[in-house]
Amino acid sequence: MDYDILLGKPAKDKSRKKQMREIIFFKIFFLLPAVLFLAVFMYYPIKETFQLSMMRASGLGESVFIGFENYVRLFTNEEFQSGLINVFRWAFWSVVIQIPLSFFIAFSLVAYRNKMTNGLRAVYYLASVLPSAIVAMLGRFMFAPNFGIIASISRKFNWIWLDKVDFLGDPRIAFWSVFFVATWAYIGFYIVYIMANIEQIPVDIREAAELDGANRWQYAIHIVLPIISYPLRIIAVLCVVGSLKLFDLPYLLTGGGPGHATKTLGIILYQQGFVNWQYGKAAAVGVVIFLLSLIFTVAQFSWQRKEGDIG
């Protein structure tokens, strides 16, 4: 025993074991609050929602287990089908319109920097921090048929055809009217986020591109876009997941109408749960939203891992 102590073997083993115990203790100590928080406020509600989606529940009387009947009824329901199509349309056009528009504005503000740049950055970002209720009020004021901004412009320039357009009441254009308001409200955050990433690109890269004869927009397309591709993909995830959960602006502007023109899954969930008292159906809609968001997010990050953008 004395020989081992002289060699330092037991002392090293004890030291390692002590260090391992301390590491495990600190891991548990710091992770336990987060795990408990997620378990109570995320995992448990998800489990309960899955269970409730299998029930016929109205909040009055006992709930009855009916299996996947709520899902079958949803996917054969015209309202739900319209809502599903609308959120997919919204997601597609958000990626196709909002991200390129945000990049164009962000790069313009960085490339043509002047005294107004910081002020314009604040103006663009302001809309994204306004409450949805205020954004919806501004949207209604813009499209109001008699005293709204567009009505005033049409009278000023004698555009009689524009004065006759019912932007929020015509099923053919209501979706695009709401999408226009949402684009104005949401792209401010995207602009600021993209600007922050563009400003982190070393000046040497831009100077080298200029020496090679690239103009500003060639530099933007061939150099800036590849460099900030990962942040743009993050924005794409936010656009798609936000579209799947969309509720506030369409509900406040049109209530989901006219007909099902601006109906979303979030509006259907609200109406089923809080208007019709069909908690099982509402939970089923929530599960569909959750699964679609999860599938897209996992697929997106798996693709990015294959591309080497994340470890």
N, C-alpha and C positions, 0 to 999 in steps of 0.2 A: 504493500500500500504506500509506504513511504517513497518507494522507487517511482510509482506512478505520479505521486504528487510532485516529486522533483522534476519529472518530465513534463508536467503541466497538463496531462490529459484530462483528469477529472475536473480541474478548474476550467479548462476550455469548454468541456461538455456542459458543465453547469452554467457557464456564462452564455453559451448558445441557447440552451433551454430557457434561461431567464429572459434573454432578448426576444425569443420567439413568443413566450407567454406575454411579454409586454406589447409586442406588435399585435398579437391577436386581441389582447384586451383593448388596445386603443382603436383597432379597426371596429370591433364590436361597439365600443363606446361612442364612436363618431357616426357609425352607420345605423345604429339602432333607432335614433330619432327619425331619420329619413325613411327607414323601412317601416316603422310604425305609422308614420304620416301617410305613406303610400298605401299601406294595408288598410287603414281606416277610411281614407278619403278617395282612394282610387280603386284598389283591387276589390274591396268589399262591395262598393256600389256597382262595379262592373258585374260581379257575380250575381248580385241581387237583380240587376237589370236583365241579365240572361234568364234567370229563373222567372221573373215577372213576364217576360215576353212569351213564355209557354203557358200563361194563365189567361183565363177570362176573368178580368178583374175590373170592377167599377168603383171600388172604394166603399161600396155598400154591400154588406153580406160577405160570405166566404168566397175566396177565389177558387176557380175550378181549373184543374190541369187539362189543357187541350192539345198539348204537343206543338206541332208546327202549324197549326191552323191559322194563327195570326199572320204568319209569314205568307201562307198560301193566299189568304184574303188580300194581303197588301199587294203582292205581285200580280194579282188579277184585277186590281182596282185601278180605274182610269186616272183618278186623282194622284195616286202614288206613282204611277208610271210617268205622268206629266212632271211631277216633282223630281223624279229621278233623272229624266231627260234634261230638265232645266238646270239641275246642279252640274251635270256633265257638260252641258253647253257653257255654263258660267265658268267652269274650270278651264275648258278649252280656250275660250276667248280671253280669260284673264291672263293665261300664259302667252297667248299670241299677240295680245294688244298691250296689256299693262306692263309687261316686262320690257319689250322693245321700247315703248314710250318712255319708261322710267330710265332706261339706259341712255336714250337719246338726250333727255333733259339733263341727266346727271353729267354725262360727258361734256355737253355744251357748257354747263356751268363751270366745270373744271378747266376745259380747254380755253374758254373765252373769259377767264376770270377777270373781274373788275371790282369796283367799289360796291356794286349792287349784288355781288354773288352771295355773300352771307345773308343779306336781307331776303333775297329770293329763296335761299335754302330754308329760311324760317317760314316764309309764306307758304311754300309747298308743303312743309311738314305740319303746318298749323291744322290743315284739314284732317290729318290722320289722328290728331289728339282731341278733336272735337267729339262730344258724345253723339252717338248715332241719332238720337232724337233731334238734335240741332241740325245735323246733316240732312235728315229727312225733311225738316221744316224748310231748310234752304232749298232743297230739291222741289218741294211742293210750291214754294214761292216762285221758283224759276219756271215751272210748267203751268202755273195757274192761268186759266184761259182768258180772264178779263184784265187782271192787273199784274200778271207775272212779268218776268224779265223778257222772255221770248215774245209774249204778246205785245209788250211795249216796243220791242225792236221791229216786229212785223208791222205795227201801225206807223212807226217812224219812217220806214222805207217802203211802206205801202205793199208789203208782201201779204196779200190777202190769203193766199194758199197756206202760208205758215200759220196764220191766225186760226185756221179751221182745223188744224191738227190737234187731236186729243192725245197728248203724249202718254198720259197715265191711264186713259180709258179705252184706248184702241188695242185690242189683243195682238195686233200685228207689230206694234212698236213699243208696247209697254215694257217688255223685257229689256229692250235696248235703252229706253229712258232710264230705267232703274240701274242698268249696268253703267250708263254714263255717269250718273251721280256717284255710284260706288267707285268708279275709276278715279274720279276727282278726289274722293275721300281717302282712298287707299294708297295711291301711288306716292304720296308724300314720304311715307316711311321707306318705300323701295328706293326712291331718289336719294335720300340721305344715306341709306345703307350702301348703295352702289358708289356714291361719291366718296364715302370713307374708304372703300376698297381701291378706287382709282387713285386717290391721293397717296396711298401707300406704295404705289409703283415707283421704284427709284427713278430719279430724274435722268440718270445715265442712259436708261433704256429709251426714253423719249428722245434724248439728244442723238443717240446712235441712229434711231429711226429717221430723224430729220437729216442727218448726214448722208443716209442712204437714199434720200430723195422722197421719203414718204410724207404725204400731207397729213393733216390732222385726222381725217376720217379714214384714211388707209391705216394710220397708226391705231385708230380705235377698233377697226374691224379685224386686223391681222395680228395685233399685239395685245391690246387691252382686253378684248373679249376672251381670248384663250386664257389670259392670266387670271381674270376674275370669273372664270366659268363655274368654279365651285360655289361662290356666293350667289351667282345667278340661279344655280340649281336649288340652293336653299330657299330662295324666293319662290321658285316654281313649286316647291313642296308647300310653302305657306299659302300660295295661291290656290292650289288644288284642295288641300285640307280645309282651308277657310271657305272654299266654295261648297264643299260637302256639308259644312256646319252652318251655312248661311241662313240667317233668320231676320235680323233686325231691320236692315234697310228695306228689303221687299215688303216685310210686314207693315212697317210704318208708312211706306209710300203708297202701297196698293192693297195691302191685306192679302196678297197672293193672287189677286185678280188682275184684270177682268177674266172671269172663268178660271182657268188654271195657268194663265199666261206667265205669271211670275211666282207661281207656287214653288216652294222649295221643301226639302225633307224636314228642315227645321220648323217651318210653318205647319206642316202636316203633323209633326210630333206634338207641337203646342196645341193644335186644334183637337187632336185625338185625346190628349191627356187632360187638358184644362178646360175644354169646351164641351166635348162629348163624353168625358169621364170614362174613356176606354183606355185604362192604364196599360192593359196587356198589349194592345195595338201600338200605343205610344212607345212602350218599351221595345217592341219589335222594330219600330222605326229607328230608335236610338241605337239598337244593336247593328242595324244595317249601316248607319252612319259610322259607327265605331269600326266595323269590319272593313268598310271601304277605305277609311282613313288609314287604318293599320296596314292593309294590303299595299296601298300606294306608297306609304312611307317606307315600309320594309323593302319593297321592290326598288325604290329610288336609292336608298342608302346601300343596298346590296350592289346595285349597278355602279355607284360611286366607289365602293370598295374595290370592285373589279378593275375600275379605271385607275385606281391608285390615288384618288383624291383624299381618301381617309384611310387610316390604318386599321 
